[in-house]
């Protein structure tokens, strides 16, 4: 007995500028926020090509809230990126205009003069902000010997204090500027891409 075959339909949307935030695999785990649909990044994804997470708003307004987009690809700067998940509608993170997060991997390319890097981390129980900053400055000075130009000094801020506006409604998190060598650090970089929203 033969089986009927139904060709898979493809949907196309016009190309548009999309604000994407390159992210390390551990960012959302550090924030304690799982995806509402699909899943967030994992370390194993770094070897599987381009992967992205979508904001709930972008998914609803641009992709019509189509749940079948999970596991399919969108063309980002003419490169196919697999959609792993959609973040919750209540989730907010800096900058608020973000439409998607792209996984930082070994083949990630970006112009250095267009990148702004922030490192977000969670302090171990009993570790104060002052102690964290002291350790980070020691690491920074070890990397940059005396006589070498130092453009920055590490500074640690509590996101639920001076930088609450960056975190939105996330859990207690710490923003670390211009430093960090903690194994559990989570890095994000601000970048802009042209996204042809094409279901593949």
C-alpha positions as CSV (number, residue, x, y, z in Angstrom):
1,X,0.0,0.0,0.0
2,X,1.4,3.4,-1.0
3,X,1.6,6.4,1.3
4,X,0.5,9.9,0.4
5,X,3.3,12.5,0.7
6,X,2.5,16.1,1.6
7,X,5.3,18.5,0.7
8,X,6.4,20.7,3.6
9,X,5.2,24.3,3.2
10,X,7.6,27.2,3.5
11,X,6.8,30.6,4.7
12,X,8.7,33.7,3.8
13,X,8.8,37.2,5.4
14,X,10.7,40.2,4.1
15,X,14.2,40.9,5.2
16,X,14.5,43.3,8.2
17,X,17.0,44.7,10.7
18,X,16.9,42.6,13.8
19,X,18.7,43.4,17.1
20,X,20.4,40.2,18.2
21,X,22.4,39.7,21.3
22,X,25.3,37.2,21.0
23,X,25.2,35.1,24.2
24,X,27.3,32.4,25.9
25,X,25.6,29.0,26.5
26,X,25.3,29.7,30.3
27,X,23.6,33.1,30.3
28,X,20.0,31.9,30.7
29,X,21.0,29.2,33.2
30,X,22.8,31.9,35.2
31,X,19.7,34.1,35.2
32,X,17.5,31.1,36.1
33,X,15.1,31.7,33.3
34,X,14.0,28.7,31.1
35,X,12.5,29.0,27.6
36,X,8.7,29.2,27.4
37,X,8.8,27.1,24.2
38,X,11.6,24.8,23.2
39,X,14.7,25.3,25.2
40,X,17.6,27.7,26.0
41,X,21.2,27.3,24.9
42,X,23.4,24.5,26.1
43,X,27.2,23.9,25.9
44,X,26.6,21.1,23.4
45,X,25.0,23.6,20.9
46,X,28.4,25.3,20.3
47,X,29.5,22.6,17.9
48,X,26.2,22.5,16.0
49,X,26.3,25.6,13.9
50,X,24.3,28.8,14.3
51,X,21.6,28.7,17.0
52,X,19.2,31.4,18.2
53,X,16.6,32.1,20.8
54,X,13.7,34.4,20.1
55,X,11.9,37.0,22.3
56,X,8.3,36.3,22.9
57,X,7.3,39.6,21.2
58,X,9.3,38.9,18.1
59,X,7.9,35.4,17.8
60,X,4.3,36.6,18.2
61,X,4.4,39.7,16.0
62,X,6.9,38.6,13.3
63,X,6.4,34.9,13.1
64,X,2.7,34.9,14.0
65,X,3.3,32.8,17.2
66,X,3.9,29.7,15.1
67,X,5.0,26.9,17.5
68,X,6.4,24.8,14.7
69,X,9.3,27.3,14.2
70,X,11.2,25.4,17.0
71,X,13.8,23.3,15.3
72,X,13.6,25.1,12.0
73,X,15.9,27.8,10.7
74,X,15.9,31.5,10.0
75,X,18.3,33.1,7.6
76,X,20.5,35.6,9.6
77,X,22.9,37.5,7.3
78,X,22.4,34.8,4.7
79,X,23.3,32.1,7.3
80,X,20.9,29.5,8.5
81,X,20.3,29.6,12.2
82,X,18.3,27.0,14.1
83,X,15.6,28.3,16.4
84,X,16.0,26.5,19.7
85,X,13.4,28.3,21.8
86,X,11.2,31.2,22.6
87,X,11.7,33.1,25.9
88,X,8.7,33.9,28.2
89,X,6.6,37.0,27.6
90,X,7.4,38.3,31.1
91,X,11.2,38.0,30.5
92,X,13.0,41.3,30.1
93,X,16.7,41.9,29.7
94,X,19.0,44.7,28.5
95,X,18.6,46.1,26.0
96,X,14.8,46.1,25.8
97,X,14.8,46.3,22.0
98,X,16.4,42.8,21.7
99,X,14.5,40.5,19.3
100,X,16.7,37.4,19.5
101,X,19.9,36.0,21.1
102,X,22.5,34.2,19.0
103,X,24.8,31.7,20.5
104,X,28.5,32.6,20.7
105,X,30.5,29.8,19.2
106,X,33.9,29.2,17.7
107,X,32.8,30.5,14.3
108,X,31.1,33.6,15.5
109,X,32.1,36.7,13.5
110,X,31.6,40.3,14.5
111,X,33.5,43.6,14.1
112,X,35.3,44.5,17.3
113,X,34.4,48.2,16.9
114,X,30.7,47.3,16.9
115,X,30.7,45.2,20.0
116,X,29.8,46.1,23.6
117,X,30.6,43.3,26.0
118,X,29.0,42.7,29.4
119,X,29.6,39.8,31.7
120,X,26.9,38.6,34.1
121,X,27.5,36.3,37.0
122,X,26.0,35.0,40.2
123,X,28.0,35.3,43.4
124,X,28.6,32.3,45.5
125,X,26.9,32.3,49.0
126,X,28.9,34.5,51.4
127,X,30.9,36.3,48.7
128,X,30.5,40.1,48.8
129,X,30.6,42.5,45.9
130,X,33.8,44.0,47.4
131,X,35.5,40.7,47.5
132,X,34.5,39.8,44.0
133,X,35.8,43.1,42.7
134,X,39.1,42.7,44.5
135,X,39.6,39.3,43.0
136,X,38.7,40.5,39.5
137,X,41.1,43.4,39.8
138,X,43.9,41.0,40.8
139,X,43.2,38.8,37.8
140,X,43.1,41.9,35.5
141,X,46.4,43.1,36.7
142,X,48.0,39.7,36.3
143,X,46.8,39.7,32.7
144,X,48.0,43.2,32.1
145,X,51.5,43.6,33.5
146,X,53.0,46.9,34.8
147,X,53.8,49.3,31.9
148,X,51.1,47.9,29.7
149,X,48.3,50.2,28.8
150,X,45.2,49.5,30.8
151,X,42.0,50.8,29.2
152,X,39.7,49.5,31.8
153,X,39.4,48.5,35.5
154,X,37.0,45.8,36.5
155,X,33.9,47.2,38.4
156,X,31.2,45.0,40.0
157,X,27.6,46.2,40.3
158,X,24.5,44.6,41.9
159,X,21.8,44.6,39.3
160,X,19.1,45.0,41.9
161,X,20.8,48.2,43.1
162,X,22.2,50.8,40.7
163,X,21.7,48.7,37.6
164,X,18.2,47.3,38.2
165,X,17.0,48.7,34.9
166,X,19.3,46.3,33.0
167,X,17.9,43.2,34.5
168,X,14.1,43.7,34.1
169,X,12.3,41.0,36.0
170,X,15.2,38.5,36.3
171,X,16.6,36.9,39.4
172,X,19.4,38.3,41.5
173,X,22.3,38.8,39.2
174,X,25.6,40.7,39.1
175,X,26.9,42.7,36.3
176,X,30.7,42.6,35.9
177,X,32.4,45.2,33.6
178,X,35.5,44.4,31.6
179,X,36.7,41.3,33.5
180,X,36.1,37.8,34.6
181,X,37.5,34.4,34.5
182,X,34.9,32.5,36.5
183,X,34.0,29.2,34.9
184,X,30.3,30.0,35.3
185,X,30.4,33.4,33.8
186,X,27.8,34.3,31.1
187,X,28.8,36.8,28.5
188,X,26.6,38.8,26.1
189,X,27.5,41.2,23.3
190,X,25.3,43.7,21.6
191,X,25.3,43.4,17.8
192,X,22.9,44.0,14.9
193,X,22.2,41.7,12.0
194,X,20.0,41.7,8.9
195,X,17.5,38.9,9.3
196,X,15.6,37.4,6.4
197,X,12.9,35.7,8.3
198,X,12.6,32.6,6.2
199,X,11.4,29.3,7.6
200,X,13.6,26.5,6.4
